Amino acid sequence: MWRLIFLGLIIWLAIYVFKRIAKENRPQQSTASQSADTEAENMVQCATCSVHLPRSEAFLVDGSFYCSKAHIPNK
């Protein structure tokens, strides 16, 4: 019985050491890429249908945002 406990302890210790070494050898992510991943883009609302979309995908006409060219009113 003690041999099984001792063998289990040795296996657990080997796995623990292996995981710790693997964690130390993993390449670190740079700070710039971490902040880019967590940075959120501003959202705007379409003046016609009230859909929210990223500002970079919206059309800005006369101070109002639109989600598509079809929603831009003709003058």
HTML snippet that shows the backbone in 3Dmol.js (N, CA, C, O; Angstrom):
<script src="https://3Dmol.org/build/3Dmol-min.js"></script>
<div id="view" style="width:600px;height:400px;position:relative"></div>
<script>
const pdb = `
ATOM      1  N   MET A   1       0.823  -1.200   0.000  1.00  0.00           N
ATOM      2  CA  MET A   1       0.000   0.000   0.000  1.00  0.00           C
ATOM      3  C   MET A   1       0.863   1.259   0.000  1.00  0.00           C
ATOM      4  O   MET A   1       0.568   2.207  -0.727  1.00  0.00           O
ATOM      5  N   TRP A   2       1.925   1.281   0.804  1.00  0.00           N
ATOM      6  CA  TRP A   2       2.785   2.453   0.863  1.00  0.00           C
ATOM      7  C   TRP A   2       3.499   2.679  -0.450  1.00  0.00           C
ATOM      8  O   TRP A   2       3.796   3.818  -0.812  1.00  0.00           O
ATOM      9  N   ARG A   3       3.781   1.591  -1.176  1.00  0.00           N
ATOM     10  CA  ARG A   3       4.443   1.740  -2.480  1.00  0.00           C
ATOM     11  C   ARG A   3       3.543   2.489  -3.464  1.00  0.00           C
ATOM     12  O   ARG A   3       4.030   3.314  -4.236  1.00  0.00           O
ATOM     13  N   LEU A   4       2.235   2.211  -3.446  1.00  0.00           N
ATOM     14  CA  LEU A   4       1.298   2.914  -4.338  1.00  0.00           C
ATOM     15  C   LEU A   4       1.212   4.402  -3.986  1.00  0.00           C
ATOM     16  O   LEU A   4       1.183   5.249  -4.878  1.00  0.00           O
ATOM     17  N   ILE A   5       1.171   4.714  -2.718  1.00  0.00           N
ATOM     18  CA  ILE A   5       1.125   6.117  -2.287  1.00  0.00           C
ATOM     19  C   ILE A   5       2.414   6.827  -2.702  1.00  0.00           C
ATOM     20  O   ILE A   5       2.382   7.945  -3.217  1.00  0.00           O
ATOM     21  N   PHE A   6       3.536   6.170  -2.472  1.00  0.00           N
ATOM     22  CA  PHE A   6       4.823   6.752  -2.848  1.00  0.00           C
ATOM     23  C   PHE A   6       4.915   6.944  -4.361  1.00  0.00           C
ATOM     24  O   PHE A   6       5.395   7.980  -4.820  1.00  0.00           O
ATOM     25  N   LEU A   7       4.461   5.956  -5.144  1.00  0.00           N
ATOM     26  CA  LEU A   7       4.472   6.058  -6.610  1.00  0.00           C
ATOM     27  C   LEU A   7       3.565   7.202  -7.073  1.00  0.00           C
ATOM     28  O   LEU A   7       3.930   7.948  -7.981  1.00  0.00           O
ATOM     29  N   GLY A   8       2.395   7.344  -6.463  1.00  0.00           N
ATOM     30  CA  GLY A   8       1.486   8.438  -6.808  1.00  0.00           C
ATOM     31  C   GLY A   8       2.097   9.790  -6.506  1.00  0.00           C
ATOM     32  O   GLY A   8       1.950  10.737  -7.279  1.00  0.00           O
ATOM     33  N   LEU A   9       2.784   9.876  -5.380  1.00  0.00           N
ATOM     34  CA  LEU A   9       3.445  11.117  -5.007  1.00  0.00           C
ATOM     35  C   LEU A   9       4.562  11.475  -5.995  1.00  0.00           C
ATOM     36  O   LEU A   9       4.716  12.641  -6.358  1.00  0.00           O
ATOM     37  N   ILE A  10       5.318  10.508  -6.418  1.00  0.00           N
ATOM     38  CA  ILE A  10       6.388  10.736  -7.397  1.00  0.00           C
ATOM     39  C   ILE A  10       5.802  11.193  -8.735  1.00  0.00           C
ATOM     40  O   ILE A  10       6.331  12.109  -9.364  1.00  0.00           O
ATOM     41  N   ILE A  11       4.719  10.561  -9.167  1.00  0.00           N
ATOM     42  CA  ILE A  11       4.080  10.956 -10.440  1.00  0.00           C
ATOM     43  C   ILE A  11       3.536  12.374 -10.332  1.00  0.00           C
ATOM     44  O   ILE A  11       3.709  13.173 -11.253  1.00  0.00           O
ATOM     45  N   TRP A  12       2.874  12.699  -9.207  1.00  0.00           N
ATOM     46  CA  TRP A  12       2.335  14.056  -9.027  1.00  0.00           C
ATOM     47  C   TRP A  12       3.454  15.085  -9.043  1.00  0.00           C
ATOM     48  O   TRP A  12       3.319  16.144  -9.656  1.00  0.00           O
ATOM     49  N   LEU A  13       4.561  14.775  -8.369  1.00  0.00           N
ATOM     50  CA  LEU A  13       5.688  15.695  -8.319  1.00  0.00           C
ATOM     51  C   LEU A  13       6.300  15.899  -9.702  1.00  0.00           C
ATOM     52  O   LEU A  13       6.682  17.018 -10.047  1.00  0.00           O
ATOM     53  N   ALA A  14       6.396  14.843 -10.493  1.00  0.00           N
ATOM     54  CA  ALA A  14       6.943  14.956 -11.846  1.00  0.00           C
ATOM     55  C   ALA A  14       6.048  15.839 -12.724  1.00  0.00           C
ATOM     56  O   ALA A  14       6.545  16.676 -13.478  1.00  0.00           O
ATOM     57  N   ILE A  15       4.748  15.650 -12.622  1.00  0.00           N
ATOM     58  CA  ILE A  15       3.810  16.471 -13.403  1.00  0.00           C
ATOM     59  C   ILE A  15       3.892  17.930 -12.967  1.00  0.00           C
ATOM     60  O   ILE A  15       3.889  18.823 -13.814  1.00  0.00           O
ATOM     61  N   TYR A  16       3.965  18.189 -11.665  1.00  0.00           N
ATOM     62  CA  TYR A  16       4.063  19.545 -11.137  1.00  0.00           C
ATOM     63  C   TYR A  16       5.325  20.253 -11.657  1.00  0.00           C
ATOM     64  O   TYR A  16       5.265  21.402 -12.095  1.00  0.00           O
ATOM     65  N   VAL A  17       6.451  19.560 -11.603  1.00  0.00           N
ATOM     66  CA  VAL A  17       7.711  20.151 -12.066  1.00  0.00           C
ATOM     67  C   VAL A  17       7.649  20.402 -13.566  1.00  0.00           C
ATOM     68  O   VAL A  17       8.101  21.447 -14.033  1.00  0.00           O
ATOM     69  N   PHE A  18       7.097  19.460 -14.332  1.00  0.00           N
ATOM     70  CA  PHE A  18       6.989  19.632 -15.783  1.00  0.00           C
ATOM     71  C   PHE A  18       6.129  20.852 -16.128  1.00  0.00           C
ATOM     72  O   PHE A  18       6.506  21.645 -16.990  1.00  0.00           O
ATOM     73  N   LYS A  19       4.977  21.009 -15.464  1.00  0.00           N
ATOM     74  CA  LYS A  19       4.104  22.160 -15.735  1.00  0.00           C
ATOM     75  C   LYS A  19       4.790  23.476 -15.385  1.00  0.00           C
ATOM     76  O   LYS A  19       4.655  24.466 -16.104  1.00  0.00           O
ATOM     77  N   ARG A  20       5.521  23.480 -14.285  1.00  0.00           N
ATOM     78  CA  ARG A  20       6.206  24.703 -13.864  1.00  0.00           C
ATOM     79  C   ARG A  20       7.298  25.103 -14.860  1.00  0.00           C
ATOM     80  O   ARG A  20       7.448  26.284 -15.173  1.00  0.00           O
ATOM     81  N   ILE A  21       8.054  24.131 -15.354  1.00  0.00           N
ATOM     82  CA  ILE A  21       9.096  24.411 -16.351  1.00  0.00           C
ATOM     83  C   ILE A  21       8.459  24.884 -17.652  1.00  0.00           C
ATOM     84  O   ILE A  21       8.959  25.818 -18.278  1.00  0.00           O
ATOM     85  N   ALA A  22       7.366  24.256 -18.066  1.00  0.00           N
ATOM     86  CA  ALA A  22       6.688  24.650 -19.304  1.00  0.00           C
ATOM     87  C   ALA A  22       6.143  26.073 -19.186  1.00  0.00           C
ATOM     88  O   ALA A  22       6.177  26.828 -20.158  1.00  0.00           O
ATOM     89  N   LYS A  23       5.643  26.446 -18.010  1.00  0.00           N
ATOM     90  CA  LYS A  23       5.109  27.792 -17.804  1.00  0.00           C
ATOM     91  C   LYS A  23       6.211  28.846 -17.884  1.00  0.00           C
ATOM     92  O   LYS A  23       5.987  29.926 -18.429  1.00  0.00           O
ATOM     93  N   GLU A  24       7.390  28.551 -17.355  1.00  0.00           N
ATOM     94  CA  GLU A  24       8.506  29.496 -17.383  1.00  0.00           C
ATOM     95  C   GLU A  24       9.069  29.666 -18.790  1.00  0.00           C
ATOM     96  O   GLU A  24       9.568  30.741 -19.122  1.00  0.00           O
ATOM     97  N   ASN A  25       9.001  28.636 -19.616  1.00  0.00           N
ATOM     98  CA  ASN A  25       9.565  28.699 -20.964  1.00  0.00           C
ATOM     99  C   ASN A  25       8.597  29.262 -21.993  1.00  0.00           C
ATOM    100  O   ASN A  25       8.972  29.476 -23.146  1.00  0.00           O
ATOM    101  N   ARG A  26       7.349  29.503 -21.585  1.00  0.00           N
ATOM    102  CA  ARG A  26       6.363  30.050 -22.513  1.00  0.00           C
ATOM    103  C   ARG A  26       6.718  31.499 -22.835  1.00  0.00           C
ATOM    104  O   ARG A  26       7.032  32.262 -21.922  1.00  0.00           O
ATOM    105  N   PRO A  27       6.677  31.907 -24.134  1.00  0.00           N
ATOM    106  CA  PRO A  27       7.006  33.299 -24.473  1.00  0.00           C
ATOM    107  C   PRO A  27       5.968  34.255 -23.894  1.00  0.00           C
ATOM    108  O   PRO A  27       4.769  33.976 -23.903  1.00  0.00           O
ATOM    109  N   GLN A  28       6.449  35.375 -23.397  1.00  0.00           N
ATOM    110  CA  GLN A  28       5.582  36.370 -22.792  1.00  0.00           C
ATOM    111  C   GLN A  28       4.991  37.274 -23.863  1.00  0.00           C
ATOM    112  O   GLN A  28       5.658  37.596 -24.846  1.00  0.00           O
ATOM    113  N   GLN A  29       3.737  37.684 -23.676  1.00  0.00           N
ATOM    114  CA  GLN A  29       3.074  38.595 -24.599  1.00  0.00           C
ATOM    115  C   GLN A  29       3.490  40.016 -24.245  1.00  0.00           C
ATOM    116  O   GLN A  29       3.562  40.380 -23.071  1.00  0.00           O
ATOM    117  N   SER A  30       3.763  40.817 -25.278  1.00  0.00           N
ATOM    118  CA  SER A  30       4.218  42.182 -25.023  1.00  0.00           C
ATOM    119  C   SER A  30       3.086  43.037 -24.460  1.00  0.00           C
ATOM    120  O   SER A  30       1.910  42.723 -24.649  1.00  0.00           O
ATOM    121  N   THR A  31       3.441  44.110 -23.774  1.00  0.00           N
ATOM    122  CA  THR A  31       2.464  45.000 -23.159  1.00  0.00           C
ATOM    123  C   THR A  31       1.629  45.713 -24.216  1.00  0.00           C
ATOM    124  O   THR A  31       0.438  45.950 -24.009  1.00  0.00           O
ATOM    125  N   ALA A  32       2.240  46.056 -25.343  1.00  0.00           N
ATOM    126  CA  ALA A  32       1.507  46.758 -26.400  1.00  0.00           C
ATOM    127  C   ALA A  32       0.406  45.890 -26.970  1.00  0.00           C
ATOM    128  O   ALA A  32      -0.702  46.377 -27.194  1.00  0.00           O
ATOM    129  N   SER A  33       0.677  44.626 -27.208  1.00  0.00           N
ATOM    130  CA  SER A  33      -0.349  43.761 -27.769  1.00  0.00           C
ATOM    131  C   SER A  33      -1.419  43.443 -26.731  1.00  0.00           C
ATOM    132  O   SER A  33      -2.571  43.219 -27.103  1.00  0.00           O
ATOM    133  N   GLN A  34      -1.079  43.413 -25.438  1.00  0.00           N
ATOM    134  CA  GLN A  34      -2.078  43.194 -24.409  1.00  0.00           C
ATOM    135  C   GLN A  34      -3.058  44.354 -24.350  1.00  0.00           C
ATOM    136  O   GLN A  34      -4.261  44.131 -24.222  1.00  0.00           O
ATOM    137  N   SER A  35      -2.572  45.585 -24.441  1.00  0.00           N
ATOM    138  CA  SER A  35      -3.464  46.729 -24.378  1.00  0.00           C
ATOM    139  C   SER A  35      -4.306  46.830 -25.646  1.00  0.00           C
ATOM    140  O   SER A  35      -5.443  47.296 -25.585  1.00  0.00           O
ATOM    141  N   ALA A  36      -3.779  46.407 -26.791  1.00  0.00           N
ATOM    142  CA  ALA A  36      -4.552  46.431 -28.026  1.00  0.00           C
ATOM    143  C   ALA A  36      -5.680  45.413 -27.977  1.00  0.00           C
ATOM    144  O   ALA A  36      -6.756  45.655 -28.523  1.00  0.00           O
ATOM    145  N   ASP A  37      -5.446  44.268 -27.326  1.00  0.00           N
ATOM    146  CA  ASP A  37      -6.479  43.252 -27.222  1.00  0.00           C
ATOM    147  C   ASP A  37      -7.615  43.698 -26.316  1.00  0.00           C
ATOM    148  O   ASP A  37      -8.771  43.352 -26.560  1.00  0.00           O
ATOM    149  N   THR A  38      -7.310  44.452 -25.285  1.00  0.00           N
ATOM    150  CA  THR A  38      -8.329  44.850 -24.323  1.00  0.00           C
ATOM    151  C   THR A  38      -8.959  46.195 -24.654  1.00  0.00           C
ATOM    152  O   THR A  38      -9.911  46.601 -23.988  1.00  0.00           O
ATOM    153  N   GLU A  39      -8.466  46.884 -25.647  1.00  0.00           N
ATOM    154  CA  GLU A  39      -8.989  48.191 -25.991  1.00  0.00           C
ATOM    155  C   GLU A  39     -10.280  48.036 -26.790  1.00  0.00           C
ATOM    156  O   GLU A  39     -10.300  47.343 -27.807  1.00  0.00           O
ATOM    157  N   ALA A  40     -11.351  48.674 -26.338  1.00  0.00           N
ATOM    158  CA  ALA A  40     -12.642  48.578 -27.000  1.00  0.00           C
ATOM    159  C   ALA A  40     -12.853  49.773 -27.920  1.00  0.00           C
ATOM    160  O   ALA A  40     -12.337  50.863 -27.673  1.00  0.00           O
ATOM    161  N   GLU A  41     -13.613  49.555 -28.976  1.00  0.00           N
ATOM    162  CA  GLU A  41     -13.908  50.625 -29.923  1.00  0.00           C
ATOM    163  C   GLU A  41     -15.227  51.295 -29.530  1.00  0.00           C
ATOM    164  O   GLU A  41     -16.126  50.642 -29.002  1.00  0.00           O
ATOM    165  N   ASN A  42     -15.334  52.582 -29.786  1.00  0.00           N
ATOM    166  CA  ASN A  42     -16.556  53.321 -29.482  1.00  0.00           C
ATOM    167  C   ASN A  42     -17.698  52.827 -30.363  1.00  0.00           C
ATOM    168  O   ASN A  42     -17.512  52.543 -31.546  1.00  0.00           O
ATOM    169  N   MET A  43     -18.880  52.732 -29.762  1.00  0.00           N
ATOM    170  CA  MET A  43     -20.075  52.302 -30.481  1.00  0.00           C
ATOM    171  C   MET A  43     -20.971  53.518 -30.718  1.00  0.00           C
ATOM    172  O   MET A  43     -21.036  54.431 -29.895  1.00  0.00           O
ATOM    173  N   VAL A  44     -21.662  53.506 -31.866  1.00  0.00           N
ATOM    174  CA  VAL A  44     -22.608  54.572 -32.200  1.00  0.00           C
ATOM    175  C   VAL A  44     -23.938  53.931 -32.582  1.00  0.00           C
ATOM    176  O   VAL A  44     -24.013  52.729 -32.838  1.00  0.00           O
ATOM    177  N   GLN A  45     -24.982  54.750 -32.615  1.00  0.00           N
ATOM    178  CA  GLN A  45     -26.320  54.252 -32.913  1.00  0.00           C
ATOM    179  C   GLN A  45     -26.813  54.852 -34.222  1.00  0.00           C
ATOM    180  O   GLN A  45     -26.686  56.054 -34.454  1.00  0.00           O
ATOM    181  N   CYS A  46     -27.370  54.008 -35.067  1.00  0.00           N
ATOM    182  CA  CYS A  46     -27.920  54.459 -36.351  1.00  0.00           C
ATOM    183  C   CYS A  46     -29.111  55.377 -36.072  1.00  0.00           C
ATOM    184  O   CYS A  46     -29.967  55.054 -35.249  1.00  0.00           O
ATOM    185  N   ALA A  47     -29.162  56.515 -36.752  1.00  0.00           N
ATOM    186  CA  ALA A  47     -30.244  57.484 -36.561  1.00  0.00           C
ATOM    187  C   ALA A  47     -31.570  56.981 -37.117  1.00  0.00           C
ATOM    188  O   ALA A  47     -32.625  57.462 -36.706  1.00  0.00           O
ATOM    189  N   THR A  48     -31.542  56.023 -38.045  1.00  0.00           N
ATOM    190  CA  THR A  48     -32.770  55.530 -38.653  1.00  0.00           C
ATOM    191  C   THR A  48     -33.347  54.323 -37.916  1.00  0.00           C
ATOM    192  O   THR A  48     -34.521  54.326 -37.544  1.00  0.00           O
ATOM    193  N   CYS A  49     -32.521  53.282 -37.703  1.00  0.00           N
ATOM    194  CA  CYS A  49     -33.047  52.028 -37.149  1.00  0.00           C
ATOM    195  C   CYS A  49     -32.598  51.753 -35.717  1.00  0.00           C
ATOM    196  O   CYS A  49     -33.002  50.742 -35.142  1.00  0.00           O
ATOM    197  N   SER A  50     -31.781  52.614 -35.127  1.00  0.00           N
ATOM    198  CA  SER A  50     -31.306  52.512 -33.743  1.00  0.00           C
ATOM    199  C   SER A  50     -30.399  51.318 -33.469  1.00  0.00           C
ATOM    200  O   SER A  50     -30.235  50.929 -32.313  1.00  0.00           O
ATOM    201  N   VAL A  51     -29.809  50.731 -34.501  1.00  0.00           N
ATOM    202  CA  VAL A  51     -28.862  49.633 -34.327  1.00  0.00           C
ATOM    203  C   VAL A  51     -27.531  50.205 -33.869  1.00  0.00           C
ATOM    204  O   VAL A  51     -27.092  51.240 -34.370  1.00  0.00           O
ATOM    205  N   HIS A  52     -26.883  49.534 -32.914  1.00  0.00           N
ATOM    206  CA  HIS A  52     -25.559  49.955 -32.455  1.00  0.00           C
ATOM    207  C   HIS A  52     -24.496  49.252 -33.288  1.00  0.00           C
ATOM    208  O   HIS A  52     -24.604  48.058 -33.568  1.00  0.00           O
ATOM    209  N   LEU A  53     -23.464  50.003 -33.684  1.00  0.00           N
ATOM    210  CA  LEU A  53     -22.377  49.452 -34.482  1.00  0.00           C
ATOM    211  C   LEU A  53     -21.097  50.200 -34.163  1.00  0.00           C
ATOM    212  O   LEU A  53     -21.144  51.315 -33.643  1.00  0.00           O
ATOM    213  N   PRO A  54     -19.927  49.588 -34.473  1.00  0.00           N
ATOM    214  CA  PRO A  54     -18.659  50.282 -34.225  1.00  0.00           C
ATOM    215  C   PRO A  54     -18.566  51.562 -35.044  1.00  0.00           C
ATOM    216  O   PRO A  54     -19.034  51.618 -36.181  1.00  0.00           O
ATOM    217  N   ARG A  55     -17.967  52.575 -34.466  1.00  0.00           N
ATOM    218  CA  ARG A  55     -17.874  53.867 -35.136  1.00  0.00           C
ATOM    219  C   ARG A  55     -17.134  53.774 -36.464  1.00  0.00           C
ATOM    220  O   ARG A  55     -17.447  54.508 -37.402  1.00  0.00           O
ATOM    221  N   SER A  56     -16.143  52.864 -36.553  1.00  0.00           N
ATOM    222  CA  SER A  56     -15.371  52.729 -37.788  1.00  0.00           C
ATOM    223  C   SER A  56     -16.200  52.173 -38.941  1.00  0.00           C
ATOM    224  O   SER A  56     -15.826  52.342 -40.102  1.00  0.00           O
ATOM    225  N   GLU A  57     -17.323  51.512 -38.643  1.00  0.00           N
ATOM    226  CA  GLU A  57     -18.165  50.934 -39.689  1.00  0.00           C
ATOM    227  C   GLU A  57     -19.369  51.814 -40.027  1.00  0.00           C
ATOM    228  O   GLU A  57     -20.112  51.511 -40.961  1.00  0.00           O
ATOM    229  N   ALA A  58     -19.564  52.891 -39.283  1.00  0.00           N
ATOM    230  CA  ALA A  58     -20.732  53.749 -39.471  1.00  0.00           C
ATOM    231  C   ALA A  58     -20.458  54.833 -40.509  1.00  0.00           C
ATOM    232  O   ALA A  58     -19.311  55.205 -40.760  1.00  0.00           O
ATOM    233  N   PHE A  59     -21.553  55.335 -41.109  1.00  0.00           N
ATOM    234  CA  PHE A  59     -21.479  56.462 -42.035  1.00  0.00           C
ATOM    235  C   PHE A  59     -21.901  57.710 -41.279  1.00  0.00           C
ATOM    236  O   PHE A  59     -22.971  57.738 -40.671  1.00  0.00           O
ATOM    237  N   LEU A  60     -21.056  58.758 -41.313  1.00  0.00           N
ATOM    238  CA  LEU A  60     -21.342  60.007 -40.624  1.00  0.00           C
ATOM    239  C   LEU A  60     -21.805  61.024 -41.666  1.00  0.00           C
ATOM    240  O   LEU A  60     -21.041  61.409 -42.551  1.00  0.00           O
ATOM    241  N   VAL A  61     -23.073  61.458 -41.553  1.00  0.00           N
ATOM    242  CA  VAL A  61     -23.644  62.432 -42.484  1.00  0.00           C
ATOM    243  C   VAL A  61     -24.336  63.507 -41.664  1.00  0.00           C
ATOM    244  O   VAL A  61     -25.253  63.214 -40.897  1.00  0.00           O
ATOM    245  N   ASP A  62     -23.904  64.742 -41.823  1.00  0.00           N
ATOM    246  CA  ASP A  62     -24.496  65.901 -41.140  1.00  0.00           C
ATOM    247  C   ASP A  62     -24.611  65.686 -39.625  1.00  0.00           C
ATOM    248  O   ASP A  62     -25.617  66.056 -39.020  1.00  0.00           O
ATOM    249  N   GLY A  63     -23.594  65.097 -39.024  1.00  0.00           N
ATOM    250  CA  GLY A  63     -23.560  64.910 -37.579  1.00  0.00           C
ATOM    251  C   GLY A  63     -24.336  63.717 -37.069  1.00  0.00           C
ATOM    252  O   GLY A  63     -24.391  63.505 -35.858  1.00  0.00           O
ATOM    253  N   SER A  64     -24.941  62.924 -37.948  1.00  0.00           N
ATOM    254  CA  SER A  64     -25.675  61.726 -37.537  1.00  0.00           C
ATOM    255  C   SER A  64     -24.996  60.486 -38.103  1.00  0.00           C
ATOM    256  O   SER A  64     -24.415  60.521 -39.188  1.00  0.00           O
ATOM    257  N   PHE A  65     -25.077  59.396 -37.357  1.00  0.00           N
ATOM    258  CA  PHE A  65     -24.481  58.138 -37.793  1.00  0.00           C
ATOM    259  C   PHE A  65     -25.540  57.233 -38.402  1.00  0.00           C
ATOM    260  O   PHE A  65     -26.683  57.200 -37.945  1.00  0.00           O
ATOM    261  N   TYR A  66     -25.147  56.496 -39.446  1.00  0.00           N
ATOM    262  CA  TYR A  66     -26.039  55.558 -40.117  1.00  0.00           C
ATOM    263  C   TYR A  66     -25.312  54.238 -40.327  1.00  0.00           C
ATOM    264  O   TYR A  66     -24.100  54.217 -40.536  1.00  0.00           O
ATOM    265  N   CYS A  67     -26.066  53.122 -40.270  1.00  0.00           N
ATOM    266  CA  CYS A  67     -25.449  51.808 -40.385  1.00  0.00           C
ATOM    267  C   CYS A  67     -25.257  51.380 -41.834  1.00  0.00           C
ATOM    268  O   CYS A  67     -24.441  50.499 -42.108  1.00  0.00           O
ATOM    269  N   SER A  68     -25.991  51.984 -42.772  1.00  0.00           N
ATOM    270  CA  SER A  68     -25.825  51.646 -44.189  1.00  0.00           C
ATOM    271  C   SER A  68     -26.191  52.851 -45.037  1.00  0.00           C
ATOM    272  O   SER A  68     -26.820  53.797 -44.563  1.00  0.00           O
ATOM    273  N   LYS A  69     -25.792  52.801 -46.283  1.00  0.00           N
ATOM    274  CA  LYS A  69     -26.107  53.908 -47.193  1.00  0.00           C
ATOM    275  C   LYS A  69     -27.601  53.990 -47.465  1.00  0.00           C
ATOM    276  O   LYS A  69     -28.109  55.064 -47.789  1.00  0.00           O
ATOM    277  N   ALA A  70     -28.313  52.878 -47.338  1.00  0.00           N
ATOM    278  CA  ALA A  70     -29.748  52.873 -47.572  1.00  0.00           C
ATOM    279  C   ALA A  70     -30.501  53.658 -46.502  1.00  0.00           C
ATOM    280  O   ALA A  70     -31.612  54.121 -46.760  1.00  0.00           O
ATOM    281  N   HIS A  71     -29.935  53.818 -45.323  1.00  0.00           N
ATOM    282  CA  HIS A  71     -30.600  54.542 -44.247  1.00  0.00           C
ATOM    283  C   HIS A  71     -30.302  56.038 -44.256  1.00  0.00           C
ATOM    284  O   HIS A  71     -30.901  56.787 -43.484  1.00  0.00           O
ATOM    285  N   ILE A  72     -29.392  56.483 -45.109  1.00  0.00           N
ATOM    286  CA  ILE A  72     -29.063  57.919 -45.185  1.00  0.00           C
ATOM    287  C   ILE A  72     -30.194  58.601 -45.945  1.00  0.00           C
ATOM    288  O   ILE A  72     -30.472  58.240 -47.089  1.00  0.00           O
ATOM    289  N   PRO A  73     -30.859  59.594 -45.320  1.00  0.00           N
ATOM    290  CA  PRO A  73     -31.987  60.267 -46.004  1.00  0.00           C
ATOM    291  C   PRO A  73     -31.494  61.125 -47.167  1.00  0.00           C
ATOM    292  O   PRO A  73     -30.446  61.766 -47.084  1.00  0.00           O
ATOM    293  N   ASN A  74     -32.257  61.123 -48.235  1.00  0.00           N
ATOM    294  CA  ASN A  74     -31.940  61.957 -49.417  1.00  0.00           C
ATOM    295  C   ASN A  74     -32.435  63.364 -49.175  1.00  0.00           C
ATOM    296  O   ASN A  74     -33.498  63.568 -48.587  1.00  0.00           O
ATOM    297  N   LYS A  75     -31.657  64.338 -49.632  1.00  0.00           N
ATOM    298  CA  LYS A  75     -32.062  65.737 -49.445  1.00  0.00           C
ATOM    299  C   LYS A  75     -32.587  66.316 -50.711  1.00  0.00           C
ATOM    300  O   LYS A  75     -32.975  67.483 -50.742  1.00  0.00           O
TER     301      LYS A  75
END
`;
const viewer = $3Dmol.createViewer("view");
viewer.addModel(pdb, "pdb");
viewer.setStyle({}, {cartoon: {color: "spectrum"}});
viewer.zoomTo();
viewer.render();
</script>
